[in-house]
Amino acid sequence: MTSKPPADGSPSQRGAPRLSIDMEASSRAVTAKPFKVKVLDLSTEGFRIEAFVMLEAGTDIWLRLPGLEPRHATIMWAEGYEAGCAFKQPLHQAVVESIAGRA
């Protein structure tokens, strides 16, 4: 487990500003069954989730947001059932805004 970044979300701590959302999605680790998550924030570079399974920093996962193909990401930090993740390939800003508009 690694430390959670400061809550201020300052640009020096994050690659891109995050939008607060509340959206159900599904995820899975490469060798595990899918599990439900709640996406708490989203940016072009990453997202924060809450799950009902223990999450571990360094784990590669796939996130399936409604209306999108699964997106590959790495858990950067995990604290209990919450984790911050970085996409392997960033989302386009218009996609992030569209998802946030539906949340």
C-alpha positions in Angstrom: 0.0 0.0 0.0 1.3 3.5 -0.8 0.2 6.8 0.6 -2.8 8.6 -0.7 -1.8 12.0 -2.4 -2.9 15.2 -0.7 -6.6 15.9 -0.9 -6.0 19.3 -2.5 -5.5 17.6 -5.9 -2.9 20.3 -6.8 -1.4 20.1 -10.3 2.0 19.2 -8.8 0.4 16.1 -7.4 -1.7 15.0 -10.4 -1.3 14.9 -14.1 -4.7 16.4 -14.9 -7.5 18.0 -13.0 -10.2 15.5 -11.9 -13.9 15.9 -12.0 -16.0 14.7 -9.1 -18.5 12.0 -10.2 -20.5 9.3 -8.7 -20.9 6.4 -11.2 -21.2 2.7 -11.0 -18.8 0.7 -13.2 -17.0 -2.6 -13.2 -13.4 -3.5 -13.0 -11.2 -6.6 -13.0 -7.6 -7.4 -12.3 -5.9 -9.3 -15.1 -6.3 -12.7 -13.5 -9.5 -12.1 -11.5 -13.3 -12.0 -11.9 -15.0 -8.6 -12.6 -16.1 -6.7 -9.5 -18.3 -3.6 -9.1 -16.7 -0.3 -8.3 -17.9 3.3 -7.7 -16.0 5.9 -9.7 -15.5 8.9 -7.4 -13.5 11.2 -9.7 -12.2 11.1 -13.3 -9.7 12.9 -15.4 -8.0 12.3 -18.8 -5.1 10.6 -16.9 -6.8 8.6 -14.2 -9.6 8.0 -11.7 -10.4 7.2 -8.1 -12.6 4.3 -7.2 -14.2 2.7 -4.2 -14.7 -1.1 -4.3 -15.8 -3.9 -1.9 -12.6 -5.8 -2.4 -9.2 -5.0 -1.1 -7.1 -3.1 -3.6 -3.3 -3.1 -3.9 -1.0 -0.5 -5.4 0.8 -1.7 -8.5 -2.0 -3.9 -9.6 -3.1 -3.6 -13.3 -6.8 -3.5 -13.8 -9.3 -2.9 -16.5 -12.1 -0.3 -15.9 -15.4 -0.6 -17.8 -17.3 2.7 -17.8 -20.8 2.7 -19.2 -20.6 3.2 -23.0 -16.9 2.7 -23.3 -14.6 -0.2 -24.0 -12.6 -1.4 -21.0 -9.7 0.9 -20.2 -6.3 -0.5 -18.9 -5.0 1.2 -15.8 -2.6 0.7 -12.8 -3.5 1.2 -9.2 -1.1 4.0 -8.0 -2.2 4.1 -4.4 -4.7 2.1 -2.3 -6.1 2.7 1.1 -8.5 0.0 2.2 -11.3 -0.1 -0.3 -10.4 3.1 -2.1 -7.7 3.5 -4.8 -6.3 6.1 -7.2 -5.5 4.8 -10.7 -3.7 6.0 -13.8 -4.8 5.1 -17.3 -2.2 3.4 -19.5 -3.6 5.5 -22.4 -5.2 8.8 -21.4 -8.8 9.6 -22.3 -9.7 12.5 -24.5 -11.1 15.5 -22.6 -14.4 15.4 -24.5 -14.8 11.7 -23.3 -14.2 12.7 -19.7 -16.7 15.6 -19.9 -19.3 13.3 -21.6 -19.0 10.7 -18.8 -19.1 13.4 -16.1 -22.3 14.8 -17.7 -23.9 11.4 -17.5 -22.9 10.7 -13.8 
